[in-house]
Amino acid sequence: MEKFVMVTYLFDFYQELLTNRQRDLLKEYYFEDFSLGELSDEHQISRQSVFDTIKKAEQKLLDYEEKLHLFSKHQQEQQTLLRIRGLCDTIKTVDEEQLNGIQEIITLVEGLINTI
């Protein structure tokens, strides 16, 4: 997975484990498209300090994922839920009661997919 995409996903999962400065700089760099120079001016620190802080924060996110696996578990759950929904969609010959149960399962799975 591309580094930019991976860091943004991991940020969603682990941002609370970063320092305020790391969180702010990553957010502004990745989500608000600030340059290192702009961040340096905004936070009144050297450009090198901005760069170092961002690199350390990125590494922390990767380390957290390596230890906790929250993002990879999330991806597996998403795939499982999509598979369940797909299997429910393929069931053709059922009575009315079974069909209602399958529709309820689909609704519940879609609710989980949208909240995860």
Biotite code that builds the C-alpha atoms (Angstrom):
import biotite.structure as struc

atoms = struc.array([
    struc.Atom([0.000, 0.000, 0.000], chain_id="A", res_id=1, res_name="MET", atom_name="CA", element="C"),
    struc.Atom([1.286, 3.465, -0.837], chain_id="A", res_id=2, res_name="GLU", atom_name="CA", element="C"),
    struc.Atom([2.956, 5.207, 2.119], chain_id="A", res_id=3, res_name="LYS", atom_name="CA", element="C"),
    struc.Atom([0.649, 8.242, 1.989], chain_id="A", res_id=4, res_name="PHE", atom_name="CA", element="C"),
    struc.Atom([-2.483, 6.084, 2.119], chain_id="A", res_id=5, res_name="VAL", atom_name="CA", element="C"),
    struc.Atom([-1.069, 3.838, 4.838], chain_id="A", res_id=6, res_name="MET", atom_name="CA", element="C"),
    struc.Atom([-0.098, 6.771, 7.078], chain_id="A", res_id=7, res_name="VAL", atom_name="CA", element="C"),
    struc.Atom([-3.528, 8.380, 6.713], chain_id="A", res_id=8, res_name="THR", atom_name="CA", element="C"),
    struc.Atom([-5.279, 5.117, 7.675], chain_id="A", res_id=9, res_name="TYR", atom_name="CA", element="C"),
    struc.Atom([-2.948, 4.484, 10.572], chain_id="A", res_id=10, res_name="LEU", atom_name="CA", element="C"),
    struc.Atom([-3.427, 8.072, 11.729], chain_id="A", res_id=11, res_name="PHE", atom_name="CA", element="C"),
    struc.Atom([-7.151, 7.392, 12.063], chain_id="A", res_id=12, res_name="ASP", atom_name="CA", element="C"),
    struc.Atom([-6.459, 4.419, 14.314], chain_id="A", res_id=13, res_name="PHE", atom_name="CA", element="C"),
    struc.Atom([-3.545, 5.644, 16.416], chain_id="A", res_id=14, res_name="TYR", atom_name="CA", element="C"),
    struc.Atom([-3.576, 9.463, 16.443], chain_id="A", res_id=15, res_name="GLN", atom_name="CA", element="C"),
    struc.Atom([-4.426, 9.610, 20.137], chain_id="A", res_id=16, res_name="GLU", atom_name="CA", element="C"),
    struc.Atom([-1.160, 7.809, 20.913], chain_id="A", res_id=17, res_name="LEU", atom_name="CA", element="C"),
    struc.Atom([0.928, 10.563, 19.335], chain_id="A", res_id=18, res_name="LEU", atom_name="CA", element="C"),
    struc.Atom([2.042, 13.749, 21.061], chain_id="A", res_id=19, res_name="THR", atom_name="CA", element="C"),
    struc.Atom([0.021, 16.873, 20.325], chain_id="A", res_id=20, res_name="ASN", atom_name="CA", element="C"),
    struc.Atom([2.840, 18.271, 18.192], chain_id="A", res_id=21, res_name="ARG", atom_name="CA", element="C"),
    struc.Atom([3.191, 15.033, 16.194], chain_id="A", res_id=22, res_name="GLN", atom_name="CA", element="C"),
    struc.Atom([-0.575, 14.836, 15.703], chain_id="A", res_id=23, res_name="ARG", atom_name="CA", element="C"),
    struc.Atom([-0.832, 18.486, 14.599], chain_id="A", res_id=24, res_name="ASP", atom_name="CA", element="C"),
    struc.Atom([2.093, 18.300, 12.185], chain_id="A", res_id=25, res_name="LEU", atom_name="CA", element="C"),
    struc.Atom([0.932, 15.025, 10.619], chain_id="A", res_id=26, res_name="LEU", atom_name="CA", element="C"),
    struc.Atom([-2.616, 16.325, 10.254], chain_id="A", res_id=27, res_name="LYS", atom_name="CA", element="C"),
    struc.Atom([-1.484, 19.546, 8.607], chain_id="A", res_id=28, res_name="GLU", atom_name="CA", element="C"),
    struc.Atom([1.075, 17.794, 6.400], chain_id="A", res_id=29, res_name="TYR", atom_name="CA", element="C"),
    struc.Atom([-1.079, 14.889, 5.224], chain_id="A", res_id=30, res_name="TYR", atom_name="CA", element="C"),
    struc.Atom([-4.644, 16.201, 5.410], chain_id="A", res_id=31, res_name="PHE", atom_name="CA", element="C"),
    struc.Atom([-4.260, 19.945, 4.888], chain_id="A", res_id=32, res_name="GLU", atom_name="CA", element="C"),
    struc.Atom([-1.369, 19.700, 2.391], chain_id="A", res_id=33, res_name="ASP", atom_name="CA", element="C"),
    struc.Atom([0.963, 22.100, 4.204], chain_id="A", res_id=34, res_name="PHE", atom_name="CA", element="C"),
    struc.Atom([4.581, 22.095, 3.029], chain_id="A", res_id=35, res_name="SER", atom_name="CA", element="C"),
    struc.Atom([7.495, 21.652, 5.427], chain_id="A", res_id=36, res_name="LEU", atom_name="CA", element="C"),
    struc.Atom([8.287, 25.341, 5.040], chain_id="A", res_id=37, res_name="GLY", atom_name="CA", element="C"),
    struc.Atom([4.723, 26.381, 5.824], chain_id="A", res_id=38, res_name="GLU", atom_name="CA", element="C"),
    struc.Atom([4.668, 24.133, 8.883], chain_id="A", res_id=39, res_name="LEU", atom_name="CA", element="C"),
    struc.Atom([8.006, 25.567, 9.990], chain_id="A", res_id=40, res_name="SER", atom_name="CA", element="C"),
    struc.Atom([6.643, 29.119, 9.784], chain_id="A", res_id=41, res_name="ASP", atom_name="CA", element="C"),
    struc.Atom([3.306, 28.205, 11.380], chain_id="A", res_id=42, res_name="GLU", atom_name="CA", element="C"),
    struc.Atom([4.829, 26.410, 14.376], chain_id="A", res_id=43, res_name="HIS", atom_name="CA", element="C"),
    struc.Atom([7.952, 28.605, 14.607], chain_id="A", res_id=44, res_name="GLN", atom_name="CA", element="C"),
    struc.Atom([10.361, 25.668, 14.487], chain_id="A", res_id=45, res_name="ILE", atom_name="CA", element="C"),
    struc.Atom([13.045, 24.763, 11.995], chain_id="A", res_id=46, res_name="SER", atom_name="CA", element="C"),
    struc.Atom([12.206, 22.965, 8.793], chain_id="A", res_id=47, res_name="ARG", atom_name="CA", element="C"),
    struc.Atom([14.492, 20.126, 9.914], chain_id="A", res_id=48, res_name="GLN", atom_name="CA", element="C"),
    struc.Atom([12.557, 19.827, 13.172], chain_id="A", res_id=49, res_name="SER", atom_name="CA", element="C"),
    struc.Atom([9.296, 19.596, 11.244], chain_id="A", res_id=50, res_name="VAL", atom_name="CA", element="C"),
    struc.Atom([10.758, 16.901, 9.010], chain_id="A", res_id=51, res_name="PHE", atom_name="CA", element="C"),
    struc.Atom([12.172, 14.920, 11.951], chain_id="A", res_id=52, res_name="ASP", atom_name="CA", element="C"),
    struc.Atom([8.913, 15.126, 13.906], chain_id="A", res_id=53, res_name="THR", atom_name="CA", element="C"),
    struc.Atom([6.865, 13.926, 10.945], chain_id="A", res_id=54, res_name="ILE", atom_name="CA", element="C"),
    struc.Atom([9.262, 11.039, 10.265], chain_id="A", res_id=55, res_name="LYS", atom_name="CA", element="C"),
    struc.Atom([9.235, 9.961, 13.928], chain_id="A", res_id=56, res_name="LYS", atom_name="CA", element="C"),
    struc.Atom([5.437, 10.154, 14.040], chain_id="A", res_id=57, res_name="ALA", atom_name="CA", element="C"),
    struc.Atom([5.143, 8.074, 10.866], chain_id="A", res_id=58, res_name="GLU", atom_name="CA", element="C"),
    struc.Atom([7.442, 5.466, 12.372], chain_id="A", res_id=59, res_name="GLN", atom_name="CA", element="C"),
    struc.Atom([5.433, 5.447, 15.596], chain_id="A", res_id=60, res_name="LYS", atom_name="CA", element="C"),
    struc.Atom([2.252, 4.768, 13.612], chain_id="A", res_id=61, res_name="LEU", atom_name="CA", element="C"),
    struc.Atom([3.933, 1.865, 11.817], chain_id="A", res_id=62, res_name="LEU", atom_name="CA", element="C"),
    struc.Atom([5.256, 0.508, 15.114], chain_id="A", res_id=63, res_name="ASP", atom_name="CA", element="C"),
    struc.Atom([1.809, 0.689, 16.727], chain_id="A", res_id=64, res_name="TYR", atom_name="CA", element="C"),
    struc.Atom([0.299, -1.210, 13.822], chain_id="A", res_id=65, res_name="GLU", atom_name="CA", element="C"),
    struc.Atom([3.047, -3.822, 13.972], chain_id="A", res_id=66, res_name="GLU", atom_name="CA", element="C"),
    struc.Atom([2.266, -4.421, 17.650], chain_id="A", res_id=67, res_name="LYS", atom_name="CA", element="C"),
    struc.Atom([-1.509, -3.922, 17.797], chain_id="A", res_id=68, res_name="LEU", atom_name="CA", element="C"),
    struc.Atom([-2.691, -4.847, 14.262], chain_id="A", res_id=69, res_name="HIS", atom_name="CA", element="C"),
    struc.Atom([-5.854, -2.718, 14.557], chain_id="A", res_id=70, res_name="LEU", atom_name="CA", element="C"),
    struc.Atom([-5.804, -1.617, 10.937], chain_id="A", res_id=71, res_name="PHE", atom_name="CA", element="C"),
    struc.Atom([-5.131, -5.090, 9.537], chain_id="A", res_id=72, res_name="SER", atom_name="CA", element="C"),
    struc.Atom([-7.914, -6.533, 11.725], chain_id="A", res_id=73, res_name="LYS", atom_name="CA", element="C"),
    struc.Atom([-10.231, -3.798, 10.484], chain_id="A", res_id=74, res_name="HIS", atom_name="CA", element="C"),
    struc.Atom([-9.445, -4.712, 6.874], chain_id="A", res_id=75, res_name="GLN", atom_name="CA", element="C"),
    struc.Atom([-10.113, -8.401, 7.570], chain_id="A", res_id=76, res_name="GLN", atom_name="CA", element="C"),
    struc.Atom([-13.437, -7.570, 9.242], chain_id="A", res_id=77, res_name="GLU", atom_name="CA", element="C"),
    struc.Atom([-14.456, -5.449, 6.257], chain_id="A", res_id=78, res_name="GLN", atom_name="CA", element="C"),
    struc.Atom([-13.654, -8.298, 3.851], chain_id="A", res_id=79, res_name="GLN", atom_name="CA", element="C"),
    struc.Atom([-15.592, -10.794, 5.985], chain_id="A", res_id=80, res_name="THR", atom_name="CA", element="C"),
    struc.Atom([-18.632, -8.532, 6.152], chain_id="A", res_id=81, res_name="LEU", atom_name="CA", element="C"),
    struc.Atom([-18.543, -7.953, 2.395], chain_id="A", res_id=82, res_name="LEU", atom_name="CA", element="C"),
    struc.Atom([-18.325, -11.730, 1.846], chain_id="A", res_id=83, res_name="ARG", atom_name="CA", element="C"),
    struc.Atom([-21.313, -12.341, 4.141], chain_id="A", res_id=84, res_name="ILE", atom_name="CA", element="C"),
    struc.Atom([-23.348, -9.713, 2.307], chain_id="A", res_id=85, res_name="ARG", atom_name="CA", element="C"),
    struc.Atom([-22.358, -11.236, -1.031], chain_id="A", res_id=86, res_name="GLY", atom_name="CA", element="C"),
    struc.Atom([-23.349, -14.724, 0.092], chain_id="A", res_id=87, res_name="LEU", atom_name="CA", element="C"),
    struc.Atom([-26.714, -13.482, 1.334], chain_id="A", res_id=88, res_name="CYS", atom_name="CA", element="C"),
    struc.Atom([-27.309, -11.810, -2.028], chain_id="A", res_id=89, res_name="ASP", atom_name="CA", element="C"),
    struc.Atom([-26.749, -15.120, -3.860], chain_id="A", res_id=90, res_name="THR", atom_name="CA", element="C"),
    struc.Atom([-29.427, -17.064, -1.956], chain_id="A", res_id=91, res_name="ILE", atom_name="CA", element="C"),
    struc.Atom([-32.390, -17.457, -4.328], chain_id="A", res_id=92, res_name="LYS", atom_name="CA", element="C"),
    struc.Atom([-34.794, -20.171, -3.211], chain_id="A", res_id=93, res_name="THR", atom_name="CA", element="C"),
    struc.Atom([-36.110, -19.453, 0.266], chain_id="A", res_id=94, res_name="VAL", atom_name="CA", element="C"),
    struc.Atom([-39.505, -19.073, 1.854], chain_id="A", res_id=95, res_name="ASP", atom_name="CA", element="C"),
    struc.Atom([-40.854, -15.709, 3.048], chain_id="A", res_id=96, res_name="GLU", atom_name="CA", element="C"),
    struc.Atom([-39.616, -16.113, 6.636], chain_id="A", res_id=97, res_name="GLU", atom_name="CA", element="C"),
    struc.Atom([-36.106, -17.054, 5.527], chain_id="A", res_id=98, res_name="GLN", atom_name="CA", element="C"),
    struc.Atom([-36.071, -14.160, 3.071], chain_id="A", res_id=99, res_name="LEU", atom_name="CA", element="C"),
    struc.Atom([-36.985, -11.738, 5.866], chain_id="A", res_id=100, res_name="ASN", atom_name="CA", element="C"),
    struc.Atom([-34.149, -13.162, 7.984], chain_id="A", res_id=101, res_name="GLY", atom_name="CA", element="C"),
    struc.Atom([-31.676, -12.806, 5.124], chain_id="A", res_id=102, res_name="ILE", atom_name="CA", element="C"),
    struc.Atom([-32.801, -9.215, 4.512], chain_id="A", res_id=103, res_name="GLN", atom_name="CA", element="C"),
    struc.Atom([-32.283, -8.470, 8.210], chain_id="A", res_id=104, res_name="GLU", atom_name="CA", element="C"),
    struc.Atom([-28.783, -10.001, 8.075], chain_id="A", res_id=105, res_name="ILE", atom_name="CA", element="C"),
    struc.Atom([-27.954, -7.869, 5.024], chain_id="A", res_id=106, res_name="ILE", atom_name="CA", element="C"),
    struc.Atom([-29.207, -4.739, 6.794], chain_id="A", res_id=107, res_name="THR", atom_name="CA", element="C"),
    struc.Atom([-27.134, -5.518, 9.907], chain_id="A", res_id=108, res_name="LEU", atom_name="CA", element="C"),
    struc.Atom([-24.005, -6.286, 7.883], chain_id="A", res_id=109, res_name="VAL", atom_name="CA", element="C"),
    struc.Atom([-24.373, -3.100, 5.839], chain_id="A", res_id=110, res_name="GLU", atom_name="CA", element="C"),
    struc.Atom([-24.758, -1.154, 9.085], chain_id="A", res_id=111, res_name="GLY", atom_name="CA", element="C"),
    struc.Atom([-21.510, -2.675, 10.363], chain_id="A", res_id=112, res_name="LEU", atom_name="CA", element="C"),
    struc.Atom([-19.705, -1.981, 7.092], chain_id="A", res_id=113, res_name="ILE", atom_name="CA", element="C"),
    struc.Atom([-20.738, 1.666, 7.206], chain_id="A", res_id=114, res_name="ASN", atom_name="CA", element="C"),
    struc.Atom([-19.721, 2.190, 10.842], chain_id="A", res_id=115, res_name="THR", atom_name="CA", element="C"),
    struc.Atom([-16.320, 0.511, 10.689], chain_id="A", res_id=116, res_name="ILE", atom_name="CA", element="C"),
])
